[in-house]
Amino acid sequence: MTTSTTFKTMATALFLFAIPALAHAGDIDDCRSKEQVPNEARLKACTAVIDGKQTSTTDTAYAYYKRAMVGSANPKADQALVMADVSKAIELDPKLMEAYAFRALGYNRAMQYDKAIADLTMAIELAPERWGLYSLRAMVEAQKKDTKAAIADFKAALDRNPPATSAEMIRQRLTKLEQGTAQ
């Protein structure tokens, strides 16, 4: 085999190895897309990112998070698998605030209030300016019957200037909690 033939063979092999990487980049884009992507397509793209094992840890973590979100939209979804995916996202990227907030919703749905509050606390540490995180934590605290903490978090949410309609909802919940403690 001549040097030229060897080079052509190697170039062809390298090109063939590059094809999955190029397709994989499309999967990352589809998985991360802010556009409306059909759930099946997004699940397929995010699973391809996870299974491909050729992306950054950040991209893989986001793919686990997004797959959990899309999977949870299916009423027949196995919630244990959804929670496993979002937990894996957090394991891979402990700074992925959205994953903590999403997992907190799952814990809240399972009435595991302490775990939900812990995840929302981590999300708040990562994004202290996000009023919605305080409001979510306040709602979980109210369900847990920790009225004092719920009141403090609703006030913290208002301090971060939520939109008018959200602020009104928070004020109503805050008033109801404060009236309940006055009795």
Secondary structure as a PSIPRED ss2 file (coil, helix, strand):
# PSIPRED VFORMAT (PSIPRED V4.0)

   1 M C   1.000  0.000  0.000
   2 T C   1.000  0.000  0.000
   3 T H   0.000  1.000  0.000
   4 S H   0.000  1.000  0.000
   5 T H   0.000  1.000  0.000
   6 T H   0.000  1.000  0.000
   7 F H   0.000  1.000  0.000
   8 K H   0.000  1.000  0.000
   9 T H   0.000  1.000  0.000
  10 M H   0.000  1.000  0.000
  11 A H   0.000  1.000  0.000
  12 T H   0.000  1.000  0.000
  13 A H   0.000  1.000  0.000
  14 L H   0.000  1.000  0.000
  15 F H   0.000  1.000  0.000
  16 L H   0.000  1.000  0.000
  17 F H   0.000  1.000  0.000
  18 A H   0.000  1.000  0.000
  19 I H   0.000  1.000  0.000
  20 P H   0.000  1.000  0.000
  21 A H   0.000  1.000  0.000
  22 L H   0.000  1.000  0.000
  23 A H   0.000  1.000  0.000
  24 H H   0.000  1.000  0.000
  25 A H   0.000  1.000  0.000
  26 G H   0.000  1.000  0.000
  27 D H   0.000  1.000  0.000
  28 I H   0.000  1.000  0.000
  29 D H   0.000  1.000  0.000
  30 D H   0.000  1.000  0.000
  31 C H   0.000  1.000  0.000
  32 R H   0.000  1.000  0.000
  33 S C   1.000  0.000  0.000
  34 K C   1.000  0.000  0.000
  35 E C   1.000  0.000  0.000
  36 Q C   1.000  0.000  0.000
  37 V C   1.000  0.000  0.000
  38 P C   1.000  0.000  0.000
  39 N H   0.000  1.000  0.000
  40 E H   0.000  1.000  0.000
  41 A H   0.000  1.000  0.000
  42 R H   0.000  1.000  0.000
  43 L H   0.000  1.000  0.000
  44 K H   0.000  1.000  0.000
  45 A H   0.000  1.000  0.000
  46 C H   0.000  1.000  0.000
  47 T H   0.000  1.000  0.000
  48 A H   0.000  1.000  0.000
  49 V H   0.000  1.000  0.000
  50 I H   0.000  1.000  0.000
  51 D H   0.000  1.000  0.000
  52 G H   0.000  1.000  0.000
  53 K C   1.000  0.000  0.000
  54 Q C   1.000  0.000  0.000
  55 T C   1.000  0.000  0.000
  56 S C   1.000  0.000  0.000
  57 T H   0.000  1.000  0.000
  58 T H   0.000  1.000  0.000
  59 D H   0.000  1.000  0.000
  60 T H   0.000  1.000  0.000
  61 A H   0.000  1.000  0.000
  62 Y H   0.000  1.000  0.000
  63 A H   0.000  1.000  0.000
  64 Y H   0.000  1.000  0.000
  65 Y H   0.000  1.000  0.000
  66 K H   0.000  1.000  0.000
  67 R H   0.000  1.000  0.000
  68 A H   0.000  1.000  0.000
  69 M H   0.000  1.000  0.000
  70 V H   0.000  1.000  0.000
  71 G H   0.000  1.000  0.000
  72 S H   0.000  1.000  0.000
  73 A C   1.000  0.000  0.000
  74 N C   1.000  0.000  0.000
  75 P C   1.000  0.000  0.000
  76 K C   1.000  0.000  0.000
  77 A C   1.000  0.000  0.000
  78 D C   1.000  0.000  0.000
  79 Q H   0.000  1.000  0.000
  80 A H   0.000  1.000  0.000
  81 L H   0.000  1.000  0.000
  82 V H   0.000  1.000  0.000
  83 M H   0.000  1.000  0.000
  84 A H   0.000  1.000  0.000
  85 D H   0.000  1.000  0.000
  86 V H   0.000  1.000  0.000
  87 S H   0.000  1.000  0.000
  88 K H   0.000  1.000  0.000
  89 A H   0.000  1.000  0.000
  90 I H   0.000  1.000  0.000
  91 E H   0.000  1.000  0.000
  92 L H   0.000  1.000  0.000
  93 D C   1.000  0.000  0.000
  94 P C   1.000  0.000  0.000
  95 K C   1.000  0.000  0.000
  96 L C   1.000  0.000  0.000
  97 M H   0.000  1.000  0.000
  98 E H   0.000  1.000  0.000
  99 A H   0.000  1.000  0.000
 100 Y H   0.000  1.000  0.000
 101 A H   0.000  1.000  0.000
 102 F H   0.000  1.000  0.000
 103 R H   0.000  1.000  0.000
 104 A H   0.000  1.000  0.000
 105 L H   0.000  1.000  0.000
 106 G H   0.000  1.000  0.000
 107 Y H   0.000  1.000  0.000
 108 N H   0.000  1.000  0.000
 109 R H   0.000  1.000  0.000
 110 A C   1.000  0.000  0.000
 111 M C   1.000  0.000  0.000
 112 Q C   1.000  0.000  0.000
 113 Y H   0.000  1.000  0.000
 114 D H   0.000  1.000  0.000
 115 K H   0.000  1.000  0.000
 116 A H   0.000  1.000  0.000
 117 I H   0.000  1.000  0.000
 118 A H   0.000  1.000  0.000
 119 D H   0.000  1.000  0.000
 120 L H   0.000  1.000  0.000
 121 T H   0.000  1.000  0.000
 122 M H   0.000  1.000  0.000
 123 A H   0.000  1.000  0.000
 124 I H   0.000  1.000  0.000
 125 E H   0.000  1.000  0.000
 126 L H   0.000  1.000  0.000
 127 A C   1.000  0.000  0.000
 128 P C   1.000  0.000  0.000
 129 E C   1.000  0.000  0.000
 130 R C   1.000  0.000  0.000
 131 W H   0.000  1.000  0.000
 132 G H   0.000  1.000  0.000
 133 L H   0.000  1.000  0.000
 134 Y H   0.000  1.000  0.000
 135 S H   0.000  1.000  0.000
 136 L H   0.000  1.000  0.000
 137 R H   0.000  1.000  0.000
 138 A H   0.000  1.000  0.000
 139 M H   0.000  1.000  0.000
 140 V H   0.000  1.000  0.000
 141 E H   0.000  1.000  0.000
 142 A H   0.000  1.000  0.000
 143 Q H   0.000  1.000  0.000
 144 K C   1.000  0.000  0.000
 145 K C   1.000  0.000  0.000
 146 D C   1.000  0.000  0.000
 147 T H   0.000  1.000  0.000
 148 K H   0.000  1.000  0.000
 149 A H   0.000  1.000  0.000
 150 A H   0.000  1.000  0.000
 151 I H   0.000  1.000  0.000
 152 A H   0.000  1.000  0.000
 153 D H   0.000  1.000  0.000
 154 F H   0.000  1.000  0.000
 155 K H   0.000  1.000  0.000
 156 A H   0.000  1.000  0.000
 157 A H   0.000  1.000  0.000
 158 L H   0.000  1.000  0.000
 159 D H   0.000  1.000  0.000
 160 R C   1.000  0.000  0.000
 161 N C   1.000  0.000  0.000
 162 P C   1.000  0.000  0.000
 163 P C   1.000  0.000  0.000
 164 A H   0.000  1.000  0.000
 165 T H   0.000  1.000  0.000
 166 S H   0.000  1.000  0.000
 167 A H   0.000  1.000  0.000
 168 E H   0.000  1.000  0.000
 169 M H   0.000  1.000  0.000
 170 I H   0.000  1.000  0.000
 171 R H   0.000  1.000  0.000
 172 Q H   0.000  1.000  0.000
 173 R H   0.000  1.000  0.000
 174 L H   0.000  1.000  0.000
 175 T H   0.000  1.000  0.000
 176 K H   0.000  1.000  0.000
 177 L H   0.000  1.000  0.000
 178 E H   0.000  1.000  0.000
 179 Q H   0.000  1.000  0.000
 180 G H   0.000  1.000  0.000
 181 T H   0.000  1.000  0.000
 182 A H   0.000  1.000  0.000
 183 Q C   1.000  0.000  0.000
